[in-house]
């Protein structure tokens, strides 16, 4: 990536982050819009997780990886400690791959 593009992205990122504190008291956002933005962020995060869990390159990643992500999701919902979530997900994926599940 050219240095100019990197500098432009960095400047845009800092300008976007600076806009919040500078414009926070000038703009009023309705509760409905706040709710929609929160839902949109959650949908975007779920789509990112699904894409990462289900695909590898241009194809399906196999069943072991989604099973590991599912175990991690269940443990995270049960508020398990983060290291336990990561180890359990990795172990689930590894055991399934060891058993021949791709």
ChimeraX attribute file (.defattr): number of C-alpha atoms within 10 A of each C-alpha:
attribute: neighborCount
match mode: 1-to-1
recipient: residues
	/A:1	5
	/A:2	6
	/A:3	8
	/A:4	9
	/A:5	10
	/A:6	11
	/A:7	11
	/A:8	11
	/A:9	12
	/A:10	12
	/A:11	12
	/A:12	12
	/A:13	12
	/A:14	11
	/A:15	11
	/A:16	11
	/A:17	11
	/A:18	11
	/A:19	11
	/A:20	11
	/A:21	10
	/A:22	10
	/A:23	10
	/A:24	10
	/A:25	8
	/A:26	8
	/A:27	9
	/A:28	8
	/A:29	9
	/A:30	9
	/A:31	9
	/A:32	9
	/A:33	10
	/A:34	11
	/A:35	11
	/A:36	12
	/A:37	12
	/A:38	12
	/A:39	12
	/A:40	12
	/A:41	12
	/A:42	12
	/A:43	12
	/A:44	12
	/A:45	12
	/A:46	12
	/A:47	12
	/A:48	11
	/A:49	13
	/A:50	13
	/A:51	13
	/A:52	15
	/A:53	20
	/A:54	17
	/A:55	14
	/A:56	12
	/A:57	7
	/A:58	6
	/A:59	8
	/A:60	11
	/A:61	16
	/A:62	15
	/A:63	15
	/A:64	24
	/A:65	24
	/A:66	20
	/A:67	18
	/A:68	24
	/A:69	23
	/A:70	15
	/A:71	20
	/A:72	22
	/A:73	15
	/A:74	13
	/A:75	18
	/A:76	15
	/A:77	9
	/A:78	9
	/A:79	10
	/A:80	13
	/A:81	10
	/A:82	12
	/A:83	9
	/A:84	13
	/A:85	20
	/A:86	17
	/A:87	13
	/A:88	17
	/A:89	22
	/A:90	19
	/A:91	14
	/A:92	21
	/A:93	22
	/A:94	17
	/A:95	13
	/A:96	17
	/A:97	15
	/A:98	11
	/A:99	10
	/A:100	9
	/A:101	13
	/A:102	13
